[in-house]
Amino acid sequence: MKWTKLPERQDDAPRVKNHTAIFYENSLYIYAGFDGTRHQNTLHALDLRNYNWTRPTTCGPTPLARNGHTATLYGSEVYVIGGWNGNLPYATEDIYVLNLKTMFWEKIIPYGEAMVACNMHSADLYEDKIYVFRGGDGSNYLNDLHSFDIPRRVWSKIDAHGNHPSARANHSSCIHNHHLYIFGGWNGIERLNDLYVLDLKSLIWSKPRTHGEIPCPRAGMSLNSLNGKIYLFGGSGVSSACYSDLYIFDPKTLLWSDVHTNQDTPTPRAGHSFTVISCHKLLLFGGSCGNQYPTTYYILDLDPPPQLQPIPPPEDLRLHIRSLFNNPSFSDIKFIVEGRAIYAHKVIITMLSEPFQGMFASGMRETREGSIEIKDISYRTFLILLKYLYTGEVEISAGTEGQSLSTESIIEIMHAADRYLIEPVIIACEHMLIERVTNENAEVIKGCVENIHADNIKSYCDWKIRYKNEF
């Protein structure tokens, strides 16, 4: 699990909190929010292929500026519900839909029961309905549950049973399987850290007994379901202190875990968005901490590519014997490779390579005569291996004689290094090869190294194959 800080484009990126974020066709759409001075109704788009910001042109009846609203993606349409626009009666009672293909806004007048005002609520899509846990209406904290049937455009109040959540706003929610999870929030007196679950098939609420490292009370955090786990990030606590911690909740074991990641941890914030952008990545954007509005944004990779081992440094002894590399002085064995002589010293190469040791211990006539022909390895490849034994340095270019180093050549060197059990050369080749692995050739390269002790590049190829359909 790894955080990566994305390039900052401060002139183009919006500075907002309590906005909404939608991922659609390689772009992240940021809508509305509060910038510390006024409410917004601008639509921004971040192209995740090049991290360029744009402001798409829309048409139709544009919603009023707002924050604390929700936005839910259904196909290519974004349903914006409620929010606060700073004018009486504070919380709005409207639903707008933006078609991301045509960029046309439409105001929906739902059928069924009367639409209710909602602000700092939550909205989650399950099957063809958006489930809204109301939160606040601008003056009260509430815990009523509603649904919007998208195909029928019907608004309904849901009478669920069981152990209901208490009234709250600025909570967080997500859908996992057929369950709606509600966590934390603010009830007008204190921040909360309780967890409630609604079975969307039976419409029964429950409060599971969780254990482990339970997050402290907070509001304005994010909650996301991905790959069988639920991820909680950030929020604000006592005295509006903001957090940058990350927790994982396992719905099967009811266990909370505090996750410690790499050094690029995001700055503390609340009122941010944390959007799923692939089957193993989430993008953190915006929010605030007091009067600070971070412009940095991050990607959390739940399954980053495997890291290669560092190439071992040269050993001190080899600094003294490097002058003997391919030097006929004191040489007691000569290798003939592609008709060319390569000079070596038995005591050196047998000390550093078990296969060479076995070769000379076997009593072969060639070893006694001082000359061995190597038939199935190229001259330049054998020279690379021998140079490592004398210097402790991996110089893949050694002996290439101006020839370009192809992927096939790197794999050939790996096979030879594996044959003579020279692991650092294999690792160096992995470092070179990993830059050449693409979605298109990952399976081929993995097949070429299948019989080599090269677990790093195999793992990386597996990772590429797993996510080969991503941009």
Stockholm file with secondary structure:
# STOCKHOLM 1.0

chainA/1-471         MKWTKLPERQDDAPRVKNHTAIFYENSLYIYAGFDGTRHQNTLHALDLRNYNWTRPTTCGPTPLARNGHTATLYGSEVYVIGGWNGNLPYATEDIYVLNLKTMFWEKIIPYGEAMVACNMHSADLYEDKIYVFRGGDGSNYLNDLHSFDIPRRVWSKIDAHGNHPSARANHSSCIHNHHLYIFGGWNGIERLNDLYVLDLKSLIWSKPRTHGEIPCPRAGMSLNSLNGKIYLFGGSGVSSACYSDLYIFDPKTLLWSDVHTNQDTPTPRAGHSFTVISCHKLLLFGGSCGNQYPTTYYILDLDPPPQLQPIPPPEDLRLHIRSLFNNPSFSDIKFIVEGRAIYAHKVIITMLSEPFQGMFASGMRETREGSIEIKDISYRTFLILLKYLYTGEVEISAGTEGQSLSTESIIEIMHAADRYLIEPVIIACEHMLIERVTNENAEVIKGCVENIHADNIKSYCDWKIRYKNEF
#=GR chainA/1-471 SS CEEEECCCCTTTSCCCBSCEEEEETTEEEEEEEECSSSEEEEEEEEETTTTEEECCCCBSSCCCCBBSCEEEEETTEEEEECCBCSSTTSBCCCEEEEETTTTEEEEECCEESCCCCCBSCEEEEETTEEEEECBBCSSCBCCCEEEEETTTTEEEEECCEESCCCSCBSCEEEEETTEEEEEEEECSSCEEEEEEEEETTTTEEECCCCEESCCCSBBSCEEEEETTEEEEEEEECGGGCEEEEEEEEETTTTEEEEECCCSCCCCCCBSCEEEECSSSEEEEECCBBTTBCCCCCEEEESSCCCCCCCCCCCCHHHHHHGGGTTCCTTCCEEEEETTEEEEECHHHHHHHCHHHHHHHHTTCHHHHHTEEEECSSCHHHHHHHHHHHHHSCCCTTTTCTTCCCCHHHHHHHHHHHHHTTCHHHHHHHHHHHHTTCCTTTHHHHHHHTTTSSCHHHHHHHHHHHHTTTCC
#=GC SS_cons         CEEEECCCCTTTSCCCBSCEEEEETTEEEEEEEECSSSEEEEEEEEETTTTEEECCCCBSSCCCCBBSCEEEEETTEEEEECCBCSSTTSBCCCEEEEETTTTEEEEECCEESCCCCCBSCEEEEETTEEEEECBBCSSCBCCCEEEEETTTTEEEEECCEESCCCSCBSCEEEEETTEEEEEEEECSSCEEEEEEEEETTTTEEECCCCEESCCCSBBSCEEEEETTEEEEEEEECGGGCEEEEEEEEETTTTEEEEECCCSCCCCCCBSCEEEECSSSEEEEECCBBTTBCCCCCEEEESSCCCCCCCCCCCCHHHHHHGGGTTCCTTCCEEEEETTEEEEECHHHHHHHCHHHHHHHHTTCHHHHHTEEEECSSCHHHHHHHHHHHHHSCCCTTTTCTTCCCCHHHHHHHHHHHHHTTCHHHHHHHHHHHHTTCCTTTHHHHHHHTTTSSCHHHHHHHHHHHHTTTCC
//
